[in-house]
Amino acid sequence: MVIKKHKSIIIVSVGLLILICLLNVNRLYKINIIDANYELNDNQDIFINNAPMASDSQFPDKVHTFLAPSDNLTFSAPLEKGFYYYITIEIVTPHNCTMKINILDPDGCNFNIFDSNMSYYPSGLRDFEIPFGTAMSGNHVFNFSVEAVRTLNIHVKIEQGPHCIYKYVAPLDNNSFIQDDYRRVENGTNVIQEIVLETDIMYYFYIYRTSPITILEDNTVTMDYFIKDKNQVEFIIYVNDKLADIDGFTKFVFGTAVGGVYTLNITIWCEVEHVNIGQAIVTEYNISEQIPFHNNTSDANASDTDSDAGDTDPFRDLWNSTMSLPTEWTIGTLIFVGGISGTLIILIINHRKKNPVHLDL
């Protein structure tokens, strides 16, 4: 009886030891996964909230001397797509001049963004700030051309501003943006895009020009805008309507009656070589109380998950926990448990050999 009692104690001890080892290993594994996910999410947040940008040292912030009767300052800087860059110029000597600024994008397309008289007196013509929103990433060439009767000094500074859409819309959850796109267009450029919209949702459409146009050129930009739903029903939004100036945006609302693929057909008309155009589509709110079908499926799955959560089968949970471990963790656990079990078996066999009456153990 004493030997059987010892046998039962050994079996129970081995079982408890195996159970404790598996639970501890799985707990450590989950902790490591949580820490890894936290580190990954933290890095993703840093990347999202601090989008890649050129360092300040790559942008000029210095007083330059421009020689009479004409002089130029040219340099290149890497710009990121979809951001505003603010170009500040200020006369810092008691003189006057005519300043012209043009920018070449990475494809060599020219943007004439500024042409005006400057003078230290009156102060209203002393300094200017010109915003330039990009449609592509890469090196942009800046050219400052000055004509003056006398040599003068001008402070030139360029700094990166906010993401273009955030100039008009407060930062939102990324899931709220259906589209945030930027393009360089010419007169007559037609853009056709397909996007997926849900039914019974109100969407806000923002369209805006991000590149300035010198006052010596016609800065009127117009557009045609048509939308087709998945049933090929066409909605006319704009026909030769004027796009807002550089300091504003054009906005319209669009509530959907069906879900699916929508086709956007946009044509831009302008009197200059190139303009940069941005468009953002934002999910605003549910119009009706109708719940899309896929949400019902999600709710059903969630209910199943909740009901499963109430099922507390420890052996199934233990098995699932063990099977969810990485291969190397599983092998290590089995070797460890197997070593302990083997040692106990050897001890039992040796004990049995020493038993003179050969009782059943």
Contacts in CASP RR format, 6 or more apart in sequence:
PFRMAT RR
TARGET T0000
AUTHOR 0000-0000-0000
METHOD contacts of the structure
MODEL  1
MVIKKHKSIIIVSVGLLILICLLNVNRLYKINIIDANYELNDNQDIFINN
APMASDSQFPDKVHTFLAPSDNLTFSAPLEKGFYYYITIEIVTPHNCTMK
INILDPDGCNFNIFDSNMSYYPSGLRDFEIPFGTAMSGNHVFNFSVEAVR
TLNIHVKIEQGPHCIYKYVAPLDNNSFIQDDYRRVENGTNVIQEIVLETD
IMYYFYIYRTSPITILEDNTVTMDYFIKDKNQVEFIIYVNDKLADIDGFT
KFVFGTAVGGVYTLNITIWCEVEHVNIGQAIVTEYNISEQIPFHNNTSDA
NASDTDSDAGDTDPFRDLWNSTMSLPTEWTIGTLIFVGGISGTLIILIIN
HRKKNPVHLDL
3 355 0 8 1.000
3 359 0 8 1.000
3 361 0 8 1.000
4 361 0 8 1.000
7 348 0 8 1.000
7 361 0 8 1.000
10 344 0 8 1.000
10 348 0 8 1.000
14 340 0 8 1.000
14 341 0 8 1.000
14 344 0 8 1.000
17 337 0 8 1.000
17 340 0 8 1.000
18 337 0 8 1.000
18 341 0 8 1.000
19 318 0 8 1.000
21 333 0 8 1.000
21 336 0 8 1.000
21 337 0 8 1.000
22 318 0 8 1.000
22 321 0 8 1.000
22 322 0 8 1.000
22 333 0 8 1.000
22 337 0 8 1.000
23 318 0 8 1.000
23 321 0 8 1.000
25 325 0 8 1.000
25 329 0 8 1.000
25 333 0 8 1.000
26 321 0 8 1.000
26 322 0 8 1.000
26 324 0 8 1.000
26 325 0 8 1.000
29 324 0 8 1.000
29 325 0 8 1.000
29 326 0 8 1.000
29 329 0 8 1.000
48 174 0 8 1.000
51 80 0 8 1.000
51 83 0 8 1.000
51 163 0 8 1.000
52 80 0 8 1.000
53 80 0 8 1.000
53 83 0 8 1.000
53 160 0 8 1.000
54 77 0 8 1.000
54 78 0 8 1.000
54 79 0 8 1.000
54 80 0 8 1.000
54 160 0 8 1.000
56 159 0 8 1.000
58 77 0 8 1.000
58 78 0 8 1.000
59 77 0 8 1.000
59 157 0 8 1.000
59 158 0 8 1.000
59 159 0 8 1.000
59 160 0 8 1.000
60 75 0 8 1.000
60 77 0 8 1.000
60 156 0 8 1.000
60 157 0 8 1.000
60 158 0 8 1.000
61 156 0 8 1.000
61 157 0 8 1.000
61 158 0 8 1.000
61 159 0 8 1.000
62 155 0 8 1.000
62 156 0 8 1.000
62 157 0 8 1.000
63 92 0 8 1.000
63 153 0 8 1.000
63 154 0 8 1.000
63 155 0 8 1.000
63 156 0 8 1.000
64 73 0 8 1.000
64 144 0 8 1.000
64 153 0 8 1.000
64 154 0 8 1.000
64 155 0 8 1.000
64 156 0 8 1.000
65 151 0 8 1.000
65 152 0 8 1.000
65 153 0 8 1.000
66 73 0 8 1.000
66 97 0 8 1.000
66 146 0 8 1.000
66 148 0 8 1.000
66 151 0 8 1.000
66 152 0 8 1.000
66 153 0 8 1.000
66 154 0 8 1.000
67 151 0 8 1.000
68 148 0 8 1.000
68 149 0 8 1.000
68 150 0 8 1.000
68 151 0 8 1.000
68 152 0 8 1.000
69 147 0 8 1.000
69 148 0 8 1.000
69 149 0 8 1.000
70 145 0 8 1.000
70 146 0 8 1.000
70 147 0 8 1.000
70 148 0 8 1.000
71 145 0 8 1.000
71 146 0 8 1.000
71 148 0 8 1.000
72 143 0 8 1.000
72 144 0 8 1.000
72 145 0 8 1.000
72 146 0 8 1.000
73 143 0 8 1.000
73 144 0 8 1.000
73 146 0 8 1.000
73 156 0 8 1.000
74 141 0 8 1.000
74 142 0 8 1.000
74 143 0 8 1.000
74 144 0 8 1.000
75 141 0 8 1.000
75 142 0 8 1.000
76 139 0 8 1.000
76 140 0 8 1.000
76 141 0 8 1.000
76 142 0 8 1.000
77 139 0 8 1.000
77 140 0 8 1.000
77 142 0 8 1.000
77 158 0 8 1.000
78 137 0 8 1.000
78 138 0 8 1.000
78 139 0 8 1.000
78 140 0 8 1.000
79 85 0 8 1.000
79 134 0 8 1.000
79 137 0 8 1.000
79 138 0 8 1.000
79 139 0 8 1.000
79 140 0 8 1.000
79 160 0 8 1.000
80 134 0 8 1.000
80 137 0 8 1.000
80 138 0 8 1.000
80 160 0 8 1.000
81 134 0 8 1.000
81 135 0 8 1.000
81 136 0 8 1.000
81 137 0 8 1.000
81 182 0 8 1.000
82 133 0 8 1.000
82 134 0 8 1.000
82 135 0 8 1.000
82 163 0 8 1.000
82 164 0 8 1.000
82 182 0 8 1.000
82 210 0 8 1.000
82 278 0 8 1.000
83 133 0 8 1.000
83 134 0 8 1.000
83 160 0 8 1.000
83 161 0 8 1.000
83 162 0 8 1.000
83 163 0 8 1.000
83 164 0 8 1.000
84 131 0 8 1.000
84 132 0 8 1.000
84 133 0 8 1.000
84 160 0 8 1.000
84 161 0 8 1.000
84 162 0 8 1.000
84 163 0 8 1.000
84 164 0 8 1.000
84 167 0 8 1.000
84 210 0 8 1.000
85 131 0 8 1.000
85 132 0 8 1.000
85 133 0 8 1.000
85 134 0 8 1.000
85 158 0 8 1.000
85 159 0 8 1.000
85 160 0 8 1.000
85 161 0 8 1.000
86 129 0 8 1.000
86 130 0 8 1.000
86 131 0 8 1.000
86 132 0 8 1.000
86 158 0 8 1.000
86 159 0 8 1.000
86 160 0 8 1.000
86 161 0 8 1.000
87 101 0 8 1.000
87 113 0 8 1.000
87 114 0 8 1.000
87 129 0 8 1.000
87 130 0 8 1.000
87 131 0 8 1.000
87 132 0 8 1.000
87 142 0 8 1.000
87 156 0 8 1.000
87 157 0 8 1.000
87 158 0 8 1.000
88 127 0 8 1.000
88 128 0 8 1.000
88 129 0 8 1.000
88 130 0 8 1.000
88 155 0 8 1.000
88 156 0 8 1.000
88 157 0 8 1.000
88 158 0 8 1.000
88 159 0 8 1.000
89 99 0 8 1.000
89 101 0 8 1.000
89 118 0 8 1.000
89 127 0 8 1.000
89 128 0 8 1.000
89 130 0 8 1.000
89 144 0 8 1.000
89 154 0 8 1.000
89 155 0 8 1.000
89 156 0 8 1.000
89 157 0 8 1.000
90 126 0 8 1.000
90 127 0 8 1.000
90 128 0 8 1.000
90 154 0 8 1.000
90 155 0 8 1.000
91 97 0 8 1.000
91 118 0 8 1.000
91 119 0 8 1.000
91 120 0 8 1.000
91 126 0 8 1.000
91 127 0 8 1.000
91 152 0 8 1.000
91 153 0 8 1.000
91 154 0 8 1.000
91 155 0 8 1.000
92 120 0 8 1.000
92 153 0 8 1.000
92 154 0 8 1.000
92 155 0 8 1.000
93 120 0 8 1.000
93 152 0 8 1.000
93 153 0 8 1.000
94 120 0 8 1.000
94 121 0 8 1.000
95 119 0 8 1.000
95 120 0 8 1.000
95 148 0 8 1.000
95 149 0 8 1.000
95 150 0 8 1.000
95 151 0 8 1.000
95 152 0 8 1.000
96 117 0 8 1.000
96 118 0 8 1.000
96 119 0 8 1.000
96 120 0 8 1.000
96 125 0 8 1.000
96 148 0 8 1.000
96 149 0 8 1.000
96 152 0 8 1.000
97 117 0 8 1.000
97 118 0 8 1.000
97 119 0 8 1.000
97 146 0 8 1.000
97 147 0 8 1.000
97 148 0 8 1.000
97 152 0 8 1.000
97 154 0 8 1.000
98 115 0 8 1.000
98 116 0 8 1.000
98 117 0 8 1.000
98 118 0 8 1.000
98 146 0 8 1.000
98 147 0 8 1.000
98 148 0 8 1.000
99 114 0 8 1.000
99 115 0 8 1.000
99 116 0 8 1.000
99 117 0 8 1.000
99 118 0 8 1.000
99 144 0 8 1.000
99 145 0 8 1.000
99 146 0 8 1.000
99 154 0 8 1.000
100 112 0 8 1.000
100 114 0 8 1.000
100 115 0 8 1.000
100 144 0 8 1.000
100 145 0 8 1.000
100 146 0 8 1.000
100 214 0 8 1.000
101 112 0 8 1.000
101 113 0 8 1.000
101 114 0 8 1.000
101 115 0 8 1.000
101 130 0 8 1.000
101 142 0 8 1.000
101 143 0 8 1.000
101 144 0 8 1.000
101 145 0 8 1.000
102 110 0 8 1.000
102 111 0 8 1.000
102 112 0 8 1.000
102 113 0 8 1.000
102 143 0 8 1.000
102 145 0 8 1.000
103 110 0 8 1.000
103 111 0 8 1.000
103 113 0 8 1.000
103 132 0 8 1.000
103 140 0 8 1.000
103 141 0 8 1.000
103 142 0 8 1.000
103 143 0 8 1.000
104 110 0 8 1.000
104 111 0 8 1.000
104 140 0 8 1.000
104 141 0 8 1.000
104 143 0 8 1.000
105 111 0 8 1.000
105 134 0 8 1.000
105 135 0 8 1.000
105 136 0 8 1.000
105 140 0 8 1.000
105 184 0 8 1.000
105 274 0 8 1.000
106 136 0 8 1.000
106 137 0 8 1.000
106 138 0 8 1.000
106 139 0 8 1.000
106 140 0 8 1.000
107 136 0 8 1.000
107 184 0 8 1.000
108 141 0 8 1.000
109 184 0 8 1.000
109 273 0 8 1.000
109 274 0 8 1.000
110 273 0 8 1.000
110 274 0 8 1.000
111 132 0 8 1.000
111 211 0 8 1.000
111 212 0 8 1.000
111 273 0 8 1.000
111 274 0 8 1.000
111 275 0 8 1.000
111 276 0 8 1.000
112 213 0 8 1.000
112 214 0 8 1.000
112 216 0 8 1.000
112 217 0 8 1.000
112 272 0 8 1.000
112 273 0 8 1.000
113 130 0 8 1.000
113 132 0 8 1.000
113 211 0 8 1.000
113 212 0 8 1.000
113 213 0 8 1.000
113 214 0 8 1.000
114 128 0 8 1.000
114 130 0 8 1.000
114 212 0 8 1.000
114 214 0 8 1.000
115 214 0 8 1.000
115 215 0 8 1.000
115 216 0 8 1.000
116 125 0 8 1.000
116 128 0 8 1.000
116 215 0 8 1.000
117 125 0 8 1.000
118 125 0 8 1.000
118 126 0 8 1.000
118 128 0 8 1.000
118 154 0 8 1.000
119 125 0 8 1.000
119 126 0 8 1.000
120 126 0 8 1.000
130 212 0 8 1.000
131 210 0 8 1.000
131 212 0 8 1.000
131 246 0 8 1.000
132 210 0 8 1.000
132 211 0 8 1.000
132 212 0 8 1.000
133 164 0 8 1.000
133 182 0 8 1.000
133 210 0 8 1.000
133 211 0 8 1.000
133 276 0 8 1.000
134 140 0 8 1.000
134 182 0 8 1.000
134 210 0 8 1.000
134 276 0 8 1.000
135 182 0 8 1.000
135 183 0 8 1.000
135 184 0 8 1.000
135 210 0 8 1.000
135 211 0 8 1.000
135 276 0 8 1.000
135 277 0 8 1.000
135 278 0 8 1.000
136 182 0 8 1.000
136 184 0 8 1.000
142 158 0 8 1.000
144 154 0 8 1.000
144 156 0 8 1.000
146 152 0 8 1.000
146 154 0 8 1.000
164 182 0 8 1.000
164 208 0 8 1.000
164 210 0 8 1.000
164 278 0 8 1.000
165 177 0 8 1.000
165 180 0 8 1.000
165 206 0 8 1.000
165 278 0 8 1.000
165 280 0 8 1.000
168 206 0 8 1.000
168 208 0 8 1.000
168 248 0 8 1.000
168 249 0 8 1.000
169 206 0 8 1.000
169 280 0 8 1.000
169 282 0 8 1.000
172 282 0 8 1.000
175 283 0 8 1.000
176 282 0 8 1.000
176 283 0 8 1.000
177 280 0 8 1.000
177 281 0 8 1.000
177 282 0 8 1.000
177 283 0 8 1.000
178 195 0 8 1.000
178 197 0 8 1.000
178 203 0 8 1.000
178 281 0 8 1.000
178 282 0 8 1.000
178 283 0 8 1.000
179 193 0 8 1.000
179 195 0 8 1.000
179 279 0 8 1.000
179 280 0 8 1.000
179 281 0 8 1.000
180 279 0 8 1.000
180 280 0 8 1.000
180 281 0 8 1.000
181 193 0 8 1.000
181 278 0 8 1.000
181 279 0 8 1.000
181 280 0 8 1.000
182 210 0 8 1.000
182 276 0 8 1.000
182 277 0 8 1.000
182 278 0 8 1.000
182 279 0 8 1.000
183 189 0 8 1.000
183 191 0 8 1.000
183 276 0 8 1.000
183 277 0 8 1.000
183 278 0 8 1.000
184 274 0 8 1.000
184 275 0 8 1.000
184 276 0 8 1.000
184 277 0 8 1.000
185 191 0 8 1.000
185 268 0 8 1.000
185 270 0 8 1.000
185 274 0 8 1.000
185 275 0 8 1.000
185 276 0 8 1.000
185 277 0 8 1.000
186 268 0 8 1.000
186 270 0 8 1.000
186 273 0 8 1.000
186 274 0 8 1.000
187 268 0 8 1.000
187 269 0 8 1.000
187 270 0 8 1.000
187 271 0 8 1.000
187 272 0 8 1.000
188 267 0 8 1.000
188 268 0 8 1.000
188 269 0 8 1.000
188 270 0 8 1.000
189 267 0 8 1.000
189 268 0 8 1.000
190 265 0 8 1.000
190 266 0 8 1.000
190 267 0 8 1.000
191 264 0 8 1.000
191 265 0 8 1.000
191 266 0 8 1.000
191 267 0 8 1.000
191 268 0 8 1.000
192 263 0 8 1.000
192 264 0 8 1.000
192 265 0 8 1.000
192 266 0 8 1.000
193 263 0 8 1.000
193 264 0 8 1.000
193 266 0 8 1.000
194 261 0 8 1.000
194 262 0 8 1.000
194 263 0 8 1.000
194 264 0 8 1.000
195 261 0 8 1.000
195 262 0 8 1.000
195 264 0 8 1.000
195 281 0 8 1.000
196 259 0 8 1.000
196 260 0 8 1.000
196 261 0 8 1.000
196 262 0 8 1.000
197 203 0 8 1.000
197 256 0 8 1.000
197 259 0 8 1.000
197 260 0 8 1.000
197 262 0 8 1.000
198 256 0 8 1.000
198 259 0 8 1.000
198 260 0 8 1.000
198 292 0 8 1.000
199 256 0 8 1.000
199 257 0 8 1.000
199 258 0 8 1.000
199 259 0 8 1.000
199 260 0 8 1.000
199 290 0 8 1.000
199 292 0 8 1.000
200 255 0 8 1.000
200 256 0 8 1.000
200 257 0 8 1.000
200 286 0 8 1.000
200 287 0 8 1.000
200 288 0 8 1.000
200 290 0 8 1.000
200 292 0 8 1.000
201 255 0 8 1.000
201 256 0 8 1.000
201 283 0 8 1.000
201 284 0 8 1.000
201 285 0 8 1.000
201 286 0 8 1.000
201 287 0 8 1.000
202 253 0 8 1.000
202 254 0 8 1.000
202 255 0 8 1.000
202 284 0 8 1.000
202 285 0 8 1.000
202 286 0 8 1.000
202 287 0 8 1.000
203 253 0 8 1.000
203 254 0 8 1.000
203 255 0 8 1.000
203 256 0 8 1.000
203 281 0 8 1.000
203 282 0 8 1.000
203 283 0 8 1.000
203 284 0 8 1.000
204 251 0 8 1.000
204 252 0 8 1.000
204 253 0 8 1.000
204 254 0 8 1.000
204 281 0 8 1.000
204 282 0 8 1.000
204 284 0 8 1.000
205 237 0 8 1.000
205 251 0 8 1.000
205 252 0 8 1.000
205 253 0 8 1.000
205 254 0 8 1.000
205 279 0 8 1.000
205 280 0 8 1.000
205 281 0 8 1.000
206 249 0 8 1.000
206 250 0 8 1.000
206 251 0 8 1.000
206 278 0 8 1.000
206 279 0 8 1.000
206 280 0 8 1.000
206 281 0 8 1.000
206 282 0 8 1.000
207 223 0 8 1.000
207 225 0 8 1.000
207 243 0 8 1.000
207 244 0 8 1.000
207 249 0 8 1.000
207 250 0 8 1.000
207 251 0 8 1.000
207 277 0 8 1.000
207 278 0 8 1.000
207 279 0 8 1.000
208 243 0 8 1.000
208 244 0 8 1.000
208 248 0 8 1.000
208 249 0 8 1.000
208 250 0 8 1.000
208 277 0 8 1.000
208 278 0 8 1.000
208 279 0 8 1.000
209 221 0 8 1.000
209 243 0 8 1.000
209 244 0 8 1.000
209 245 0 8 1.000
209 246 0 8 1.000
209 275 0 8 1.000
209 276 0 8 1.000
209 277 0 8 1.000
209 278 0 8 1.000
210 246 0 8 1.000
210 276 0 8 1.000
210 277 0 8 1.000
210 278 0 8 1.000
211 246 0 8 1.000
211 274 0 8 1.000
211 275 0 8 1.000
211 276 0 8 1.000
212 246 0 8 1.000
213 219 0 8 1.000
213 246 0 8 1.000
213 272 0 8 1.000
213 275 0 8 1.000
217 271 0 8 1.000
217 272 0 8 1.000
218 271 0 8 1.000
218 272 0 8 1.000
219 245 0 8 1.000
219 246 0 8 1.000
219 271 0 8 1.000
219 272 0 8 1.000
220 242 0 8 1.000
220 270 0 8 1.000
220 271 0 8 1.000
221 242 0 8 1.000
221 243 0 8 1.000
221 268 0 8 1.000
221 269 0 8 1.000
221 270 0 8 1.000
221 275 0 8 1.000
221 277 0 8 1.000
222 240 0 8 1.000
222 241 0 8 1.000
222 242 0 8 1.000
222 243 0 8 1.000
222 268 0 8 1.000
222 269 0 8 1.000
222 270 0 8 1.000
223 238 0 8 1.000
223 240 0 8 1.000
223 241 0 8 1.000
223 243 0 8 1.000
223 266 0 8 1.000
223 267 0 8 1.000
223 268 0 8 1.000
223 269 0 8 1.000
224 238 0 8 1.000
224 239 0 8 1.000
224 240 0 8 1.000
224 241 0 8 1.000
224 265 0 8 1.000
224 266 0 8 1.000
224 267 0 8 1.000
224 269 0 8 1.000
225 237 0 8 1.000
225 238 0 8 1.000
225 241 0 8 1.000
225 264 0 8 1.000
225 265 0 8 1.000
225 266 0 8 1.000
225 267 0 8 1.000
226 234 0 8 1.000
226 235 0 8 1.000
226 236 0 8 1.000
226 237 0 8 1.000
226 264 0 8 1.000
226 265 0 8 1.000
226 266 0 8 1.000
227 234 0 8 1.000
227 235 0 8 1.000
227 237 0 8 1.000
227 254 0 8 1.000
227 262 0 8 1.000
227 263 0 8 1.000
227 264 0 8 1.000
227 265 0 8 1.000
228 234 0 8 1.000
228 235 0 8 1.000
228 262 0 8 1.000
228 263 0 8 1.000
228 265 0 8 1.000
229 235 0 8 1.000
229 256 0 8 1.000
229 257 0 8 1.000
229 258 0 8 1.000
229 259 0 8 1.000
229 260 0 8 1.000
229 262 0 8 1.000
230 258 0 8 1.000
230 259 0 8 1.000
230 260 0 8 1.000
230 261 0 8 1.000
230 262 0 8 1.000
231 258 0 8 1.000
235 254 0 8 1.000
237 252 0 8 1.000
237 254 0 8 1.000
238 252 0 8 1.000
240 269 0 8 1.000
241 250 0 8 1.000
243 250 0 8 1.000
243 268 0 8 1.000
243 277 0 8 1.000
244 250 0 8 1.000
253 284 0 8 1.000
255 287 0 8 1.000
256 262 0 8 1.000
266 279 0 8 1.000
268 275 0 8 1.000
268 277 0 8 1.000
322 330 0 8 1.000
322 333 0 8 1.000
323 330 0 8 1.000
325 333 0 8 1.000
348 361 0 8 1.000
351 361 0 8 1.000
352 358 0 8 1.000
352 361 0 8 1.000
355 361 0 8 1.000
END
